[in-house]
Every structure is written in structure tokens, then in C-alpha cells.
Amino acid sequence: MTTTASDAHTFIAGLPKAELHVHLVGSASVPTVLELANRHPDAGVPCDEEALRAFYEFTDFAHFIEVYIAVNSLVRTGADIESLVVGIAADMADQQIRYAEVTATPDSHLVVGIPAEDVAAAYTRGRERALAEHGVELAWIFDIPGELGLPSGLRTIDWVEQHAPVGSIGFGLGGPEQGVGRAQFAEVFGRARALGLASVPHAGETTGPATVWEALHDLGADRIGHGISSVRDPALLAHLAEHGVPLEVCPTSNLRTRAVDRIEDHPFRALRDAGVTVTLNSDDPGMFATSLCGEYQLVHDVFDVDQRGLVELARTAVRSSFRSGVGKRELLAEINAYEAGHVARTTPAHRST
């Protein structure tokens, strides 16, 4: 079924969705960041819109991490965390995102002095408000900022063991990959899995397939954040496809951090053609000037994903999520009903003569 860009835009805007790879701080809208920057001008984050957007022009992945850390330093109280949570839910509701697994980094809040109990309470209050005020169900993936190494991993898992709020479903590893071996975090991830949390580390975003293999073998990865370099290893592609390990793919993110030089070079199509389960995500939409709807539009425009393909991407995100079985069935039914209703509205009636 072919669709024009305009038709696709309308269809995507109304399509019920789930998102699996989106960072809490990186999702903050420009107005939210400006509010925090003016509240905390000592952080060095620009306090006017034009300068902030220029601040978000990244030269490479290392520069992106520097900027991310600076923006993260604006979050200094439990109230700041809660504002971020409610803000991301409002943005998601506008895109018909019903469910999202949000990556949060509690250690970044702990190291600036927010009490551990306040961090947990802020996540809880924000999640409750997200559902009550915006109808968006959020779940938590707590990740280690890789640049802070194993000590951060230990602080993070200690916090999770003592304070994990309702809705905690996963444990991750973000930040730079170069020089941050996955194996050093094996024991930490083992403790997380013992709590029933899924393993969802980043890997193969800015390094090669070996990092993805490490995430699988050393961290027991159930899903892989990014994983785009897997395309360079046929054996890895076959393993991912055979074992149904989904990749959380974020095309605009990879372009903006220079992981790919041109969007046309992104391996989105090659990964799917190899039979790998691919989900579509926005990663850090506030910093990358994108949205989940924008990512759906991108793959339609650049990779010729038609209406059926867009619907299947929405279904794949739900199936690859760690939501309850009932929740998955409900959202899949909503997606199916939306598709059926759209087909009914756009199929010409045939007159009998």
C-alpha cells in the first residue's frame, strides 16, 4: 500500500505507539531546558533559545556526551526530575504514544546531592502524574553512565536494590562505548537480573560488532540499544535474528552524533532485510530536534516504509517491550483497530449496478 508523505504524516500522527529507547534528560524540550538553565546559570548551558539550539549542534559522539552532561547538571532537585517526567509524558501524549520505557540515570542525580529517597519519590510522582494527566504509562530502565565506570555501576545497582520504584523494568548502560568495556559490568547486571530487571545495554552505536557480542555474552542483553554496527558481522546478524534479540534503532540520533555520515547510509533497511527485529525510537528528541512521529516519517520518506510497514513497526515496539501481557494485547488491539478504521475510511465504496 503506497502513501504520499502528506498521507503518511496524517496516518503517523494518529497511530497508537510505544517507545522503547528514550532518555529522560535528553527528551527535555527546549523550553524546559531554558527554564532550568535560567534557574541554574552556573551550569554553562545557554539561557536563550538561539544559543541553546547552536549548543545542540554536535561535532561527534564525544561532544554530544559533553553537552548531555552539562544539561544533566541542570537537574538538581526532586522537583526538577518530576518536571522532566511530566514533560516527556505531555510530549508523548501529543504523538499518541501510549506506553514508553524511559531510560533514567539515577546516579547522575545522586552525585549532585539529591537524596536517594527524593530521586525515587520524584520518579514515582512523575509517573503517576504522567498517567493521570496525560494517559501515558511510563516504565523505567535505570542505566549506568559509562563514562563514570564501575563505581557508578555499583552506586546505581545499590540504589535500584534499595529504592526501585513501581514500574522498574530494565537495567542499562549508556554513555561512551570506546574504552568502556562491557565485561566490567557483568556482576552489576547479574544483580539487576536477579531483581527481575531486563538487560538493555547500549552497544554497537559508535564501536564495532564486538561490543554487541560483549553485551550479549557478558551482560545477558535482552535488547540492544542502537546496535547498528551489527550490520558488519553476518554471524552477529544471524544470531540476533535467530534469537529474536531486538535492536532499539534511532536513525536521527545516529546522524546527529555522526555515527552515520548521511541518513541514506543508515543500516535500518539492511538490518530488517537480515531478519533482525528492529524497533524505531527517538533517543534524545529534545537535543536532536526530532520525535517518535518524526522517526516514523523519516523511514517512510527515506527507506520507503509504506503504511503497512509503519503499522508493523508500531506492533514490533509493543511486542519487544517489557509491558505486561494484558497491556501488550490492549495496545496491539488499539493499533489493529486504528489500521482497520483508516483502511475503511480510505477505501472507495463500490456501487452495484
C-alpha positions as YAML, in Angstrom:
chain: A
units: angstrom
residues:
- id: 1
  name: MET
  ca: [0.00, 0.00, 0.00]
- id: 2
  name: THR
  ca: [1.67, 3.25, -1.12]
- id: 3
  name: THR
  ca: [1.22, 6.51, 0.75]
- id: 4
  name: THR
  ca: [2.29, 10.07, 0.00]
- id: 5
  name: ALA
  ca: [4.39, 11.99, 2.52]
- id: 6
  name: SER
  ca: [1.32, 14.05, 3.43]
- id: 7
  name: ASP
  ca: [-0.89, 11.00, 3.86]
- id: 8
  name: ALA
  ca: [1.82, 9.31, 5.91]
- id: 9
  name: HIS
  ca: [2.14, 12.36, 8.17]
- id: 10
  name: THR
  ca: [-1.57, 12.26, 9.00]
- id: 11
  name: PHE
  ca: [-1.55, 8.50, 9.45]
- id: 12
  name: ILE
  ca: [1.55, 8.55, 11.70]
- id: 13
  name: ALA
  ca: [0.17, 11.38, 13.83]
- id: 14
  name: GLY
  ca: [-2.83, 9.25, 14.84]
- id: 15
  name: LEU
  ca: [-1.12, 5.86, 15.04]
- id: 16
  name: PRO
  ca: [-1.02, 4.48, 18.63]
- id: 17
  name: LYS
  ca: [2.59, 3.81, 19.57]
- id: 18
  name: ALA
  ca: [5.08, 2.56, 22.13]
- id: 19
  name: GLU
  ca: [8.65, 3.80, 22.51]
- id: 20
  name: LEU
  ca: [11.49, 1.76, 23.98]
- id: 21
  name: HIS
  ca: [14.61, 3.92, 23.76]
- id: 22
  name: VAL
  ca: [14.25, 7.47, 25.03]
- id: 23
  name: HIS
  ca: [16.33, 9.20, 27.70]
- id: 24
  name: LEU
  ca: [14.65, 11.29, 30.36]
- id: 25
  name: VAL
  ca: [17.09, 14.20, 30.34]
- id: 26
  name: GLY
  ca: [17.67, 14.08, 26.58]
- id: 27
  name: SER
  ca: [13.94, 14.24, 25.98]
- id: 28
  name: ALA
  ca: [13.58, 17.60, 27.69]
- id: 29
  name: SER
  ca: [12.12, 20.18, 25.32]
- id: 30
  name: VAL
  ca: [13.98, 23.38, 24.54]
- id: 31
  name: PRO
  ca: [11.60, 25.47, 26.71]
- id: 32
  name: THR
  ca: [12.12, 23.07, 29.63]
- id: 33
  name: VAL
  ca: [15.92, 23.24, 29.31]
- id: 34
  name: LEU
  ca: [15.81, 27.03, 29.03]
- id: 35
  name: GLU
  ca: [13.75, 27.21, 32.21]
- id: 36
  name: LEU
  ca: [16.30, 25.07, 34.05]
- id: 37
  name: ALA
  ca: [19.25, 26.94, 32.51]
- id: 38
  name: ASN
  ca: [17.91, 30.26, 33.73]
- id: 39
  name: ARG
  ca: [17.31, 28.70, 37.13]
- id: 40
  name: HIS
  ca: [20.91, 27.42, 37.27]
- id: 41
  name: PRO
  ca: [23.06, 29.73, 35.07]
- id: 42
  name: ASP
  ca: [26.29, 28.45, 36.63]
- id: 43
  name: ALA
  ca: [25.95, 25.18, 34.65]
- id: 44
  name: GLY
  ca: [27.17, 26.83, 31.46]
- id: 45
  name: VAL
  ca: [24.12, 25.86, 29.41]
- id: 46
  name: PRO
  ca: [22.90, 28.72, 27.17]
- id: 47
  name: CYS
  ca: [19.94, 30.65, 28.54]
- id: 48
  name: ASP
  ca: [18.40, 31.78, 25.23]
- id: 49
  name: GLU
  ca: [16.83, 29.66, 22.51]
- id: 50
  name: GLU
  ca: [19.10, 30.50, 19.59]
- id: 51
  name: ALA
  ca: [22.25, 29.82, 21.58]
- id: 52
  name: LEU
  ca: [20.82, 26.59, 23.01]
- id: 53
  name: ARG
  ca: [19.98, 25.26, 19.55]
- id: 54
  name: ALA
  ca: [23.54, 26.07, 18.47]
- id: 55
  name: PHE
  ca: [24.74, 24.29, 21.64]
- id: 56
  name: TYR
  ca: [22.95, 21.20, 20.30]
- id: 57
  name: GLU
  ca: [24.98, 21.11, 17.06]
- id: 58
  name: PHE
  ca: [27.22, 18.14, 17.83]
- id: 59
  name: THR
  ca: [30.60, 17.59, 16.19]
- id: 60
  name: ASP
  ca: [30.81, 13.93, 17.19]
- id: 61
  name: PHE
  ca: [29.60, 11.49, 19.83]
- id: 62
  name: ALA
  ca: [32.15, 12.65, 22.42]
- id: 63
  name: HIS
  ca: [30.90, 16.23, 22.03]
- id: 64
  name: PHE
  ca: [27.32, 15.02, 22.44]
- id: 65
  name: ILE
  ca: [28.26, 13.36, 25.76]
- id: 66
  name: GLU
  ca: [29.85, 16.63, 26.97]
- id: 67
  name: VAL
  ca: [26.67, 18.55, 26.16]
- id: 68
  name: TYR
  ca: [24.47, 15.85, 27.71]
- id: 69
  name: ILE
  ca: [26.45, 16.02, 30.96]
- id: 70
  name: ALA
  ca: [26.11, 19.82, 31.02]
- id: 71
  name: VAL
  ca: [22.33, 19.66, 30.54]
- id: 72
  name: ASN
  ca: [22.08, 16.90, 33.10]
- id: 73
  name: SER
  ca: [23.80, 19.16, 35.64]
- id: 74
  name: LEU
  ca: [20.71, 21.41, 35.50]
- id: 75
  name: VAL
  ca: [18.69, 18.74, 37.32]
- id: 76
  name: ARG
  ca: [19.34, 19.43, 40.99]
- id: 77
  name: THR
  ca: [16.16, 18.68, 42.93]
- id: 78
  name: GLY
  ca: [13.45, 16.07, 43.05]
- id: 79
  name: ALA
  ca: [11.09, 18.68, 41.67]
- id: 80
  name: ASP
  ca: [13.34, 19.09, 38.62]
- id: 81
  name: ILE
  ca: [13.17, 15.33, 37.98]
- id: 82
  name: GLU
  ca: [9.40, 15.29, 38.35]
- id: 83
  name: SER
  ca: [9.09, 18.18, 35.88]
- id: 84
  name: LEU
  ca: [11.09, 16.24, 33.31]
- id: 85
  name: VAL
  ca: [8.90, 13.16, 33.73]
- id: 86
  name: VAL
  ca: [5.65, 15.05, 33.34]
- id: 87
  name: GLY
  ca: [7.08, 16.99, 30.41]
- id: 88
  name: ILE
  ca: [8.07, 13.87, 28.49]
- id: 89
  name: ALA
  ca: [4.59, 12.43, 29.06]
- id: 90
  name: ALA
  ca: [2.94, 15.56, 27.67]
- id: 91
  name: ASP
  ca: [5.08, 15.39, 24.54]
- id: 92
  name: MET
  ca: [4.32, 11.69, 24.14]
- id: 93
  name: ALA
  ca: [0.59, 12.16, 24.53]
- id: 94
  name: ASP
  ca: [0.65, 14.62, 21.62]
- id: 95
  name: GLN
  ca: [2.17, 11.83, 19.48]
- id: 96
  name: GLN
  ca: [-0.30, 9.13, 20.55]
- id: 97
  name: ILE
  ca: [2.41, 7.29, 22.47]
- id: 98
  name: ARG
  ca: [0.55, 5.13, 24.95]
- id: 99
  name: TYR
  ca: [3.48, 3.39, 26.63]
- id: 100
  name: ALA
  ca: [7.19, 4.17, 26.92]
- id: 101
  name: GLU
  ca: [10.20, 2.59, 28.56]
- id: 102
  name: VAL
  ca: [12.19, 5.61, 29.68]
- id: 103
  name: THR
  ca: [15.90, 5.42, 30.41]
- id: 104
  name: ALA
  ca: [16.71, 7.32, 33.60]
- id: 105
  name: THR
  ca: [20.13, 7.76, 35.19]
- id: 106
  name: PRO
  ca: [19.72, 7.95, 38.96]
- id: 107
  name: ASP
  ca: [23.45, 8.15, 39.61]
- id: 108
  name: SER
  ca: [23.66, 11.49, 37.82]
- id: 109
  name: HIS
  ca: [21.16, 12.84, 40.34]
- id: 110
  name: LEU
  ca: [22.81, 11.19, 43.32]
- id: 111
  name: VAL
  ca: [26.25, 12.63, 42.56]
- id: 112
  name: VAL
  ca: [24.90, 16.21, 42.58]
- id: 113
  name: GLY
  ca: [23.48, 15.63, 46.05]
- id: 114
  name: ILE
  ca: [19.80, 14.79, 45.55]
- id: 115
  name: PRO
  ca: [18.93, 12.34, 48.36]
- id: 116
  name: ALA
  ca: [18.31, 8.77, 47.18]
- id: 117
  name: GLU
  ca: [14.78, 8.75, 48.59]
- id: 118
  name: ASP
  ca: [13.94, 12.00, 46.82]
- id: 119
  name: VAL
  ca: [15.11, 10.61, 43.47]
- id: 120
  name: ALA
  ca: [12.85, 7.58, 43.85]
- id: 121
  name: ALA
  ca: [9.91, 9.68, 45.03]
- id: 122
  name: ALA
  ca: [10.29, 12.04, 42.05]
- id: 123
  name: TYR
  ca: [10.17, 9.15, 39.60]
- id: 124
  name: THR
  ca: [7.09, 7.81, 41.35]
- id: 125
  name: ARG
  ca: [5.23, 11.13, 41.45]
- id: 126
  name: GLY
  ca: [6.12, 11.90, 37.87]
- id: 127
  name: ARG
  ca: [4.99, 8.50, 36.64]
- id: 128
  name: GLU
  ca: [1.68, 8.78, 38.48]
- id: 129
  name: ARG
  ca: [1.08, 12.25, 37.03]
- id: 130
  name: ALA
  ca: [2.05, 11.07, 33.54]
- id: 131
  name: LEU
  ca: [-0.75, 8.52, 33.59]
- id: 132
  name: ALA
  ca: [-3.32, 10.68, 35.38]
- id: 133
  name: GLU
  ca: [-2.73, 13.90, 33.42]
- id: 134
  name: HIS
  ca: [-1.67, 12.58, 30.01]
- id: 135
  name: GLY
  ca: [-2.77, 8.96, 29.77]
- id: 136
  name: VAL
  ca: [0.78, 7.76, 29.15]
- id: 137
  name: GLU
  ca: [2.13, 4.74, 31.00]
- id: 138
  name: LEU
  ca: [5.85, 5.03, 31.73]
- id: 139
  name: ALA
  ca: [8.22, 2.27, 32.77]
- id: 140
  name: TRP
  ca: [11.80, 2.72, 33.96]
- id: 141
  name: ILE
  ca: [15.13, 1.49, 32.65]
- id: 142
  name: PHE
  ca: [17.89, 2.61, 35.01]
- id: 143
  name: ASP
  ca: [21.21, 2.97, 33.27]
- id: 144
  name: ILE
  ca: [24.85, 3.43, 34.18]
- id: 145
  name: PRO
  ca: [26.64, 6.44, 32.66]
- id: 146
  name: GLY
  ca: [29.56, 4.55, 31.14]
- id: 147
  name: GLU
  ca: [31.98, 7.48, 31.41]
- id: 148
  name: LEU
  ca: [31.82, 7.14, 35.22]
- id: 149
  name: GLY
  ca: [32.86, 3.49, 35.11]
- id: 150
  name: LEU
  ca: [32.26, 0.62, 37.51]
- id: 151
  name: PRO
  ca: [31.91, 2.82, 40.65]
- id: 152
  name: SER
  ca: [28.84, 4.37, 39.03]
- id: 153
  name: GLY
  ca: [27.54, 0.92, 38.17]
- id: 154
  name: LEU
  ca: [27.82, -0.13, 41.80]
- id: 155
  name: ARG
  ca: [26.12, 3.03, 43.05]
- id: 156
  name: THR
  ca: [23.34, 2.54, 40.51]
- id: 157
  name: ILE
  ca: [22.59, -1.07, 41.36]
- id: 158
  name: ASP
  ca: [22.80, -0.30, 45.11]
- id: 159
  name: TRP
  ca: [20.19, 2.42, 44.59]
- id: 160
  name: VAL
  ca: [17.99, 0.14, 42.49]
- id: 161
  name: GLU
  ca: [18.12, -2.64, 45.09]
- id: 162
  name: GLN
  ca: [17.03, -0.25, 47.82]
- id: 163
  name: HIS
  ca: [14.79, 2.27, 46.08]
- id: 164
  name: ALA
  ca: [13.50, 0.96, 42.72]
- id: 165
  name: PRO
  ca: [10.03, 2.48, 42.24]
- id: 166
  name: VAL
  ca: [6.95, 0.83, 40.79]
- id: 167
  name: GLY
  ca: [7.35, 0.49, 37.04]
- id: 168
  name: SER
  ca: [11.02, -0.52, 37.10]
- id: 169
  name: ILE
  ca: [11.55, -3.00, 34.26]
- id: 170
  name: GLY
  ca: [15.11, -2.77, 32.99]
- id: 171
  name: PHE
  ca: [18.78, -2.04, 33.61]
- id: 172
  name: GLY
  ca: [21.03, -0.40, 31.05]
- id: 173
  name: LEU
  ca: [24.42, 1.04, 30.20]
- id: 174
  name: GLY
  ca: [24.79, 4.26, 28.24]
- id: 175
  name: GLY
  ca: [27.40, 6.91, 27.52]
- id: 176
  name: PRO
  ca: [30.58, 6.34, 25.51]
- id: 177
  name: GLU
  ca: [31.45, 2.85, 24.31]
- id: 178
  name: GLN
  ca: [35.06, 3.45, 23.33]
- id: 179
  name: GLY
  ca: [37.29, 2.40, 26.23]
- id: 180
  name: VAL
  ca: [34.30, 1.30, 28.34]
- id: 181
  name: GLY
  ca: [34.33, -2.50, 28.19]
- id: 182
  name: ARG
  ca: [31.01, -4.16, 28.80]
- id: 183
  name: ALA
  ca: [32.51, -7.09, 30.74]
- id: 184
  name: GLN
  ca: [33.44, -4.95, 33.78]
- id: 185
  name: PHE
  ca: [29.73, -4.52, 34.49]
- id: 186
  name: ALA
  ca: [28.85, -8.23, 34.37]
- id: 187
  name: GLU
  ca: [28.37, -8.62, 38.12]
- id: 188
  name: VAL
  ca: [26.28, -5.45, 38.31]
- id: 189
  name: PHE
  ca: [23.98, -6.66, 35.54]
- id: 190
  name: GLY
  ca: [23.77, -10.04, 37.26]
- id: 191
  name: ARG
  ca: [22.44, -8.31, 40.37]
- id: 192
  name: ALA
  ca: [19.91, -6.44, 38.23]
- id: 193
  name: ARG
  ca: [18.71, -9.63, 36.55]
- id: 194
  name: ALA
  ca: [18.33, -11.21, 39.99]
- id: 195
  name: LEU
  ca: [15.80, -8.45, 40.72]
- id: 196
  name: GLY
  ca: [13.85, -9.44, 37.61]
- id: 197
  name: LEU
  ca: [15.05, -6.49, 35.53]
- id: 198
  name: ALA
  ca: [15.73, -6.96, 31.83]
- id: 199
  name: SER
  ca: [19.21, -6.27, 30.46]
- id: 200
  name: VAL
  ca: [19.14, -3.45, 27.89]
- id: 201
  name: PRO
  ca: [22.64, -2.01, 27.38]
- id: 202
  name: HIS
  ca: [23.73, 0.31, 24.58]
- id: 203
  name: ALA
  ca: [26.22, -1.35, 22.24]
- id: 204
  name: GLY
  ca: [27.44, -1.08, 18.68]
- id: 205
  name: GLU
  ca: [26.45, 2.56, 18.29]
- id: 206
  name: THR
  ca: [29.92, 4.08, 17.91]
- id: 207
  name: THR
  ca: [32.02, 0.90, 18.11]
- id: 208
  name: GLY
  ca: [32.03, -2.32, 16.12]
- id: 209
  name: PRO
  ca: [30.16, -5.61, 16.37]
- id: 210
  name: ALA
  ca: [32.48, -6.86, 19.11]
- id: 211
  name: THR
  ca: [30.76, -4.54, 21.59]
- id: 212
  name: VAL
  ca: [27.39, -6.07, 20.73]
- id: 213
  name: TRP
  ca: [28.79, -9.57, 21.26]
- id: 214
  name: GLU
  ca: [30.11, -8.41, 24.67]
- id: 215
  name: ALA
  ca: [26.69, -7.07, 25.60]
- id: 216
  name: LEU
  ca: [25.12, -10.40, 24.69]
- id: 217
  name: HIS
  ca: [27.68, -12.67, 26.31]
- id: 218
  name: ASP
  ca: [28.80, -10.63, 29.34]
- id: 219
  name: LEU
  ca: [25.64, -8.70, 30.19]
- id: 220
  name: GLY
  ca: [22.96, -11.16, 29.02]
- id: 221
  name: ALA
  ca: [21.33, -8.48, 26.86]
- id: 222
  name: ASP
  ca: [17.63, -9.00, 26.17]
- id: 223
  name: ARG
  ca: [17.58, -5.98, 23.82]
- id: 224
  name: ILE
  ca: [20.36, -3.85, 22.42]
- id: 225
  name: GLY
  ca: [20.37, -0.06, 22.41]
- id: 226
  name: HIS
  ca: [21.29, 1.02, 18.87]
- id: 227
  name: GLY
  ca: [23.40, -1.97, 17.72]
- id: 228
  name: ILE
  ca: [23.75, -0.55, 14.21]
- id: 229
  name: SER
  ca: [27.32, -1.83, 13.70]
- id: 230
  name: SER
  ca: [25.89, -5.37, 13.83]
- id: 231
  name: VAL
  ca: [25.35, -4.98, 10.10]
- id: 232
  name: ARG
  ca: [29.10, -5.52, 9.62]
- id: 233
  name: ASP
  ca: [29.07, -9.05, 11.07]
- id: 234
  name: PRO
  ca: [26.92, -11.64, 9.25]
- id: 235
  name: ALA
  ca: [27.29, -14.10, 12.12]
- id: 236
  name: LEU
  ca: [26.01, -11.50, 14.58]
- id: 237
  name: LEU
  ca: [23.09, -10.63, 12.33]
- id: 238
  name: ALA
  ca: [22.19, -14.32, 12.14]
- id: 239
  name: HIS
  ca: [22.43, -14.63, 15.94]
- id: 240
  name: LEU
  ca: [20.22, -11.61, 16.56]
- id: 241
  name: ALA
  ca: [17.65, -12.84, 14.07]
- id: 242
  name: GLU
  ca: [17.65, -16.43, 15.31]
- id: 243
  name: HIS
  ca: [17.34, -15.49, 18.98]
- id: 244
  name: GLY
  ca: [14.93, -12.63, 18.42]
- id: 245
  name: VAL
  ca: [17.07, -10.00, 20.16]
- id: 246
  name: PRO
  ca: [15.57, -6.64, 19.19]
- id: 247
  name: LEU
  ca: [17.62, -3.58, 18.31]
- id: 248
  name: GLU
  ca: [16.43, -0.18, 19.52]
- id: 249
  name: VAL
  ca: [17.26, 1.84, 16.41]
- id: 250
  name: CYS
  ca: [17.37, 5.66, 16.47]
- id: 251
  name: PRO
  ca: [18.18, 6.99, 12.97]
- id: 252
  name: THR
  ca: [18.19, 10.75, 13.62]
- id: 253
  name: SER
  ca: [20.29, 10.27, 16.74]
- id: 254
  name: ASN
  ca: [22.89, 8.36, 14.74]
- id: 255
  name: LEU
  ca: [23.00, 11.13, 12.17]
- id: 256
  name: ARG
  ca: [23.24, 13.95, 14.69]
- id: 257
  name: THR
  ca: [26.08, 12.30, 16.66]
- id: 258
  name: ARG
  ca: [27.90, 11.48, 13.40]
- id: 259
  name: ALA
  ca: [27.61, 7.73, 13.90]
- id: 260
  name: VAL
  ca: [26.47, 7.78, 10.25]
- id: 261
  name: ASP
  ca: [27.55, 10.43, 7.74]
- id: 262
  name: ARG
  ca: [24.28, 10.56, 5.80]
- id: 263
  name: ILE
  ca: [20.85, 9.31, 6.72]
- id: 264
  name: GLU
  ca: [20.82, 7.33, 3.46]
- id: 265
  name: ASP
  ca: [23.81, 5.39, 4.83]
- id: 266
  name: HIS
  ca: [21.92, 4.25, 7.91]
- id: 267
  name: PRO
  ca: [21.66, 0.42, 8.08]
- id: 268
  name: PHE
  ca: [17.96, 0.48, 9.03]
- id: 269
  name: ARG
  ca: [16.91, -1.34, 5.85]
- id: 270
  name: ALA
  ca: [19.84, -3.78, 5.87]
- id: 271
  name: LEU
  ca: [19.13, -4.82, 9.45]
- id: 272
  name: ARG
  ca: [15.48, -5.55, 8.66]
- id: 273
  name: ASP
  ca: [16.37, -7.35, 5.45]
- id: 274
  name: ALA
  ca: [18.62, -9.62, 7.53]
- id: 275
  name: GLY
  ca: [15.62, -10.63, 9.65]
- id: 276
  name: VAL
  ca: [16.67, -8.68, 12.74]
- id: 277
  name: THR
  ca: [13.87, -7.32, 14.93]
- id: 278
  name: VAL
  ca: [14.11, -3.53, 14.66]
- id: 279
  name: THR
  ca: [12.23, -1.01, 16.79]
- id: 280
  name: LEU
  ca: [12.11, 2.69, 15.99]
- id: 281
  name: ASN
  ca: [12.93, 5.29, 18.64]
- id: 282
  name: SER
  ca: [13.83, 8.96, 19.18]
- id: 283
  name: ASP
  ca: [16.63, 8.56, 21.82]
- id: 284
  name: ASP
  ca: [17.13, 12.21, 22.88]
- id: 285
  name: PRO
  ca: [14.41, 14.07, 20.99]
- id: 286
  name: GLY
  ca: [14.88, 17.40, 22.75]
- id: 287
  name: MET
  ca: [18.57, 17.51, 21.82]
- id: 288
  name: PHE
  ca: [18.19, 16.06, 18.32]
- id: 289
  name: ALA
  ca: [15.15, 18.12, 17.28]
- id: 290
  name: THR
  ca: [13.15, 15.01, 16.48]
- id: 291
  name: SER
  ca: [10.21, 13.00, 17.82]
- id: 292
  name: LEU
  ca: [8.96, 9.46, 17.50]
- id: 293
  name: CYS
  ca: [6.49, 10.64, 14.85]
- id: 294
  name: GLY
  ca: [9.42, 12.26, 13.09]
- id: 295
  name: GLU
  ca: [11.31, 8.97, 13.05]
- id: 296
  name: TYR
  ca: [8.32, 7.18, 11.52]
- id: 297
  name: GLN
  ca: [8.10, 9.92, 8.89]
- id: 298
  name: LEU
  ca: [11.83, 9.60, 8.21]
- id: 299
  name: VAL
  ca: [11.74, 5.87, 7.48]
- id: 300
  name: HIS
  ca: [8.71, 6.41, 5.26]
- id: 301
  name: ASP
  ca: [10.45, 9.16, 3.28]
- id: 302
  name: VAL
  ca: [13.99, 7.75, 3.15]
- id: 303
  name: PHE
  ca: [13.53, 3.98, 3.33]
- id: 304
  name: ASP
  ca: [10.15, 3.67, 1.57]
- id: 305
  name: VAL
  ca: [8.34, 2.10, 4.52]
- id: 306
  name: ASP
  ca: [4.70, 2.08, 3.48]
- id: 307
  name: GLN
  ca: [1.60, 2.24, 5.65]
- id: 308
  name: ARG
  ca: [1.60, -1.48, 6.41]
- id: 309
  name: GLY
  ca: [5.27, -1.24, 7.32]
- id: 310
  name: LEU
  ca: [4.63, 1.68, 9.66]
- id: 311
  name: VAL
  ca: [1.91, -0.28, 11.43]
- id: 312
  name: GLU
  ca: [4.20, -3.28, 11.73]
- id: 313
  name: LEU
  ca: [6.89, -1.08, 13.30]
- id: 314
  name: ALA
  ca: [4.33, 0.05, 15.88]
- id: 315
  name: ARG
  ca: [3.39, -3.55, 16.60]
- id: 316
  name: THR
  ca: [7.05, -4.59, 16.85]
- id: 317
  name: ALA
  ca: [7.70, -1.97, 19.51]
- id: 318
  name: VAL
  ca: [4.81, -3.32, 21.59]
- id: 319
  name: ARG
  ca: [5.89, -6.94, 21.17]
- id: 320
  name: SER
  ca: [9.52, -6.07, 22.02]
- id: 321
  name: SER
  ca: [8.53, -4.16, 25.15]
- id: 322
  name: PHE
  ca: [8.55, -5.49, 28.70]
- id: 323
  name: ARG
  ca: [4.98, -4.42, 29.30]
- id: 324
  name: SER
  ca: [2.57, -6.93, 30.83]
- id: 325
  name: GLY
  ca: [0.83, -9.39, 28.55]
- id: 326
  name: VAL
  ca: [-2.51, -7.70, 29.12]
- id: 327
  name: GLY
  ca: [-1.04, -4.29, 28.36]
- id: 328
  name: LYS
  ca: [0.53, -5.58, 25.16]
- id: 329
  name: ARG
  ca: [-2.72, -7.14, 23.97]
- id: 330
  name: GLU
  ca: [-4.66, -3.96, 24.67]
- id: 331
  name: LEU
  ca: [-2.25, -1.74, 22.75]
- id: 332
  name: LEU
  ca: [-1.96, -4.18, 19.85]
- id: 333
  name: ALA
  ca: [-5.76, -4.25, 19.63]
- id: 334
  name: GLU
  ca: [-5.80, -0.44, 19.54]
- id: 335
  name: ILE
  ca: [-3.23, -0.41, 16.73]
- id: 336
  name: ASN
  ca: [-5.21, -3.00, 14.78]
- id: 337
  name: ALA
  ca: [-8.43, -1.04, 15.21]
- id: 338
  name: TYR
  ca: [-6.73, 2.16, 14.05]
- id: 339
  name: GLU
  ca: [-5.38, 0.47, 10.94]
- id: 340
  name: ALA
  ca: [-8.75, -1.10, 10.15]
- id: 341
  name: GLY
  ca: [-10.56, 2.18, 10.64]
- id: 342
  name: HIS
  ca: [-8.11, 4.02, 8.41]
- id: 343
  name: VAL
  ca: [-8.48, 1.41, 5.66]
- id: 344
  name: ALA
  ca: [-12.25, 1.67, 5.91]
- id: 345
  name: ARG
  ca: [-12.12, 5.47, 5.59]
- id: 346
  name: THR
  ca: [-9.77, 5.45, 2.60]
- id: 347
  name: THR
  ca: [-11.21, 2.53, 0.61]
- id: 348
  name: PRO
  ca: [-13.63, 3.76, -2.09]
- id: 349
  name: ALA
  ca: [-17.16, 2.36, -1.89]
- id: 350
  name: HIS
  ca: [-18.19, 0.20, -4.87]
- id: 351
  name: ARG
  ca: [-21.62, 0.67, -6.30]
- id: 352
  name: SER
  ca: [-23.55, -2.26, -7.65]
- id: 353
  name: THR
  ca: [-25.31, -1.65, -10.99]
...
